[in-house]
């Protein structure tokens, strides 16, 4: 899934997310910093949200079951991945990937998993803390080897 696909997916589900979170169109539009008219156009799938609106929605509603089911990962972490924010440091505690993740390989105390929905990769330590995310399998393998070497 690339940035454009993600924008399309979030836009398509914006009405469902609004209803799931129990907000009116007026309340949702105000929270997202867009007009009600723009929100209606997005909800009717006549237009798509812009990147800023998608990022705001993910930040505000990162606990949305709809978002989680559509991307199979924490929405904020996924936005960071799409924005190409890459860091080799602990990021967040995860649930260990029991639903949307398959194990690709392990090295020492680290495991590399692939998301079954978006196909991106992540590296977790033995405590299920995320250290790295990428769409590039080779890059993730190099990071996995480096992390395992430095344990």
N, C-alpha and C positions, 0 to 999 in steps of 0.2 A: 504494500500500500504506500503510495507516495502522497505528497502534500495535497495535490489536487484531488486525489481519490478520497482522502480524509475529509477535506472540505465538503465534497459532494455527499459523503456518508453522514456527516454531522448535520448538514443542511437538510437532508432528507428526513432526519429523525428529530428535528428541532421541535416540532409540534408535540411529538410523543414525549420528549424530554420535559417540555413545559408542563404537560398534563401530569406526567409522573411526579414532578416536583410541586404540583398543585399551585401554579401561578397563572394569573390572568395574562392575556396578551399585553395589557398595559404594564403590568408589573415586570414581565419578562423583558419587554422592550426597554424599559427604564434601566433594569439591571445590566443589560447588554450594551447600553449606550447607543441604541438605534431607535428609529421611529417605529411606531406601531404599524404604520403602513409598510415599512420595509420588512418587519417581522411577518406580517400577513403574506407578503409576496414570497418570502422564504418558505413559510409553512404550506403555501399552495403550490410550491415547487415551480414557481415562475422565474425565480432567480436563486442564486446560491449566496450564502453568507460570505463575507470577506474573511481573510485570515485572522484579523484582530477580533472579530466577533466569535469565531470558532475557538480561539485561544481563551477568550473571556468565558465562554460557555463551559469549556473544559475545566477551567480554574474554579468556577463557581459551583459546578455540579459534578465534581470528580467522583462523587459517590453514586452517580446515576447507573442503575442496573442496565439501562439501554446502552449507554456509552460503553460500559464494561463488556457487555455481550457483543457489541459491534466491533470492538477493536481487540478485545481479549487482554487488555493491559490497563494499568492506571492511566487515565486520559492525560494527566499533566506530564507524566514521564514520556508518554507517546508524543506529545506536542514537543517536548524538549528534543526527542530523537529526531523528529521531522525538521526541527529548526537547526539541526546539526550541532547541538550542544553535546560534546563528547568529553567525558572526564573519567579518569581511572581512579575513582575513589568511591567509598560506600555512599549509596544514595538513599535507599529506603528499604525497610523491611518488607518482604513480600510474603505471600502465603505459600511460596515454594513451587508454584506451577502445577497444581494438581488438576486443573481444568483445561486451561488454554495452552498448555506448554508440553512439548515433548523433549526428552533429553537427547541431545546430539552427542555429547561426549563429556567426560569428566577428567580432571587433572588435579591430583592432590585433593585439597579441600574445596575445590571450585567445580561447578557444573555449568556447561553451556547448554542452554535450552533454545528451542525455536518455537515461536508463537504459531499455532495452527491456523489462526485467522489471518493475521497480517504478514506472516512469514519472517518477521524480524527476530533477531537473536538477542539474548541477554546472558550475562554471566552472574551467577549467584555464589555466595560462599556457603559454608556448611550450616550457617545460621539463617539461610534464606535472605540475606541482604544482597540487594542488587549492586553490582560494581560497574557494569558496563552494558550498553545497548547499542545495536547497530543493525543495519540492513545487509551489511557485507560480512558473509560467513568467514572469508579468509582473514579479514581484519579482526573479527571476534576470536578466531583461533589464535592469532598472534597475541592478543591481549590475554587470553586464557593462559597461554604458555608463560607470558611474562609474570602474571599474577602468581601462578603456581611456583615459578622459580623463586619469587621473592617472599614466599610464606615463611 
